[in-house]
């Protein structure tokens, strides 16, 4: 299995609903995002998928979140904008853009801070 990974970022604010602490108040993060894609198959050039394609599609999803108050935009206007839910959202949305018969998003890691991250995979 080949696993390809790209790293990007975005900045946004959120407040956690029903959280018993400071994070219930409006605050922001410079989120780091790692997207890993897997494939057992290589094309004629010897690549599974161009890194540029993974990065461009991930950036297109991250752009929807960049410089936004997440609580005001779908799906986070209903879904609590936790790092866990953000990771799953990016996983699902990037998957819609790049998954094929041979290439699949394997996991997404979202870094809330340099020391706190969550990984979502299926």
C-alpha positions as a Python dict, from the first residue, in 0.01 Angstrom:
ca = {
    (1, 'X'): (0, 0, 0),
    (2, 'X'): (126, 346, -92),
    (3, 'X'): (33, 630, 142),
    (4, 'X'): (75, 987, 24),
    (5, 'X'): (44, 1281, 263),
    (6, 'X'): (5, 1656, 217),
    (7, 'X'): (0, 1927, 480),
    (8, 'X'): (-184, 2258, 466),
    (9, 'X'): (-356, 2497, 704),
    (10, 'X'): (-634, 2748, 756),
    (11, 'X'): (-734, 3000, 1020),
    (12, 'X'): (-1080, 3023, 1175),
    (13, 'X'): (-1269, 3092, 1492),
    (14, 'X'): (-1523, 2883, 1679),
    (15, 'X'): (-1693, 2838, 2012),
    (16, 'X'): (-1781, 2496, 2147),
    (17, 'X'): (-2146, 2456, 2235),
    (18, 'X'): (-2221, 2310, 2579),
    (19, 'X'): (-1850, 2298, 2669),
    (20, 'X'): (-1790, 2347, 3043),
    (21, 'X'): (-1491, 2581, 3013),
    (22, 'X'): (-1310, 2855, 2828),
    (23, 'X'): (-1356, 2698, 2485),
    (24, 'X'): (-1728, 2779, 2504),
    (25, 'X'): (-1626, 3139, 2432),
    (26, 'X'): (-1531, 3269, 2089),
    (27, 'X'): (-1165, 3193, 2010),
    (28, 'X'): (-952, 3118, 1706),
    (29, 'X'): (-694, 2872, 1581),
    (30, 'X'): (-442, 2839, 1305),
    (31, 'X'): (-544, 2485, 1216),
    (32, 'X'): (-295, 2244, 1060),
    (33, 'X'): (-436, 1979, 828),
    (34, 'X'): (-270, 1656, 714),
    (35, 'X'): (-445, 1445, 452),
    (36, 'X'): (-322, 1093, 381),
    (37, 'X'): (-434, 912, 66),
    (38, 'X'): (-371, 544, -8),
    (39, 'X'): (-352, 331, -319),
    (40, 'X'): (-227, -14, -411),
    (41, 'X'): (-205, 87, -777),
    (42, 'X'): (39, 315, -960),
    (43, 'X'): (-21, 467, -1302),
    (44, 'X'): (212, 443, -1601),
    (45, 'X'): (431, 721, -1456),
    (46, 'X'): (467, 530, -1130),
    (47, 'X'): (245, 754, -915),
    (48, 'X'): (-79, 683, -733),
    (49, 'X'): (-213, 1040, -751),
    (50, 'X'): (-35, 1368, -806),
    (51, 'X'): (50, 1543, -478),
    (52, 'X'): (-72, 1861, -645),
    (53, 'X'): (-420, 1709, -687),
    (54, 'X'): (-439, 1613, -319),
    (55, 'X'): (-316, 1956, -212),
    (56, 'X'): (-545, 2150, -449),
    (57, 'X'): (-856, 1958, -346),
    (58, 'X'): (-770, 1982, 24),
    (59, 'X'): (-710, 2356, -11),
    (60, 'X'): (-1045, 2396, -184),
    (61, 'X'): (-1215, 2238, 118),
    (62, 'X'): (-1003, 2432, 369),
    (63, 'X'): (-1085, 2756, 186),
    (64, 'X'): (-1452, 2708, 283),
    (65, 'X'): (-1341, 2724, 649),
    (66, 'X'): (-1064, 2982, 623),
    (67, 'X'): (-1124, 3310, 808),
    (68, 'X'): (-1474, 3204, 906),
    (69, 'X'): (-1660, 3186, 1233),
    (70, 'X'): (-1729, 2813, 1199),
    (71, 'X'): (-2044, 2820, 1413),
    (72, 'X'): (-2213, 3026, 1142),
    (73, 'X'): (-2142, 2806, 837),
    (74, 'X'): (-2277, 2463, 739),
    (75, 'X'): (-2246, 2204, 871),
    (76, 'X'): (-2111, 2365, 1188),
    (77, 'X'): (-2411, 2591, 1227),
    (78, 'X'): (-2575, 2270, 1355),
    (79, 'X'): (-2280, 2037, 1423),
    (80, 'X'): (-2050, 2139, 1710),
    (81, 'X'): (-1725, 2266, 1550),
    (82, 'X'): (-1492, 2042, 1748),
    (83, 'X'): (-1157, 1932, 1609),
    (84, 'X'): (-1309, 1584, 1576),
    (85, 'X'): (-1601, 1705, 1365),
    (86, 'X'): (-1374, 1927, 1155),
    (87, 'X'): (-1144, 1630, 1081),
    (88, 'X'): (-1438, 1414, 971),
    (89, 'X'): (-1579, 1697, 759),
    (90, 'X'): (-1247, 1741, 576),
    (91, 'X'): (-1212, 1363, 536),
    (92, 'X'): (-1559, 1335, 380),
    (93, 'X'): (-1533, 1644, 159),
    (94, 'X'): (-1185, 1570, 23),
    (95, 'X'): (-1296, 1211, -33),
    (96, 'X'): (-1584, 1330, -251),
    (97, 'X'): (-1330, 1516, -465),
    (98, 'X'): (-1050, 1261, -504),
    (99, 'X'): (-1168, 911, -415),
    (100, 'X'): (-1166, 668, -708),
    (101, 'X'): (-1174, 293, -745),
    (102, 'X'): (-799, 285, -670),
    (103, 'X'): (-731, 597, -461),
    (104, 'X'): (-897, 672, -126),
    (105, 'X'): (-854, 921, 154),
    (106, 'X'): (-701, 714, 432),
    (107, 'X'): (-701, 961, 721),
    (108, 'X'): (-715, 1327, 809),
    (109, 'X'): (-535, 1483, 1103),
    (110, 'X'): (-638, 1827, 1224),
    (111, 'X'): (-401, 2015, 1453),
    (112, 'X'): (-578, 2263, 1680),
    (113, 'X'): (-245, 2365, 1837),
    (114, 'X'): (114, 2248, 1796),
    (115, 'X'): (46, 1999, 2078),
    (116, 'X'): (-316, 1894, 2017),
    (117, 'X'): (-446, 1700, 1719),
    (118, 'X'): (-717, 1457, 1622),
    (119, 'X'): (-707, 1197, 1344),
    (120, 'X'): (-1014, 1064, 1165),
    (121, 'X'): (-1000, 751, 949),
    (122, 'X'): (-1236, 478, 834),
}
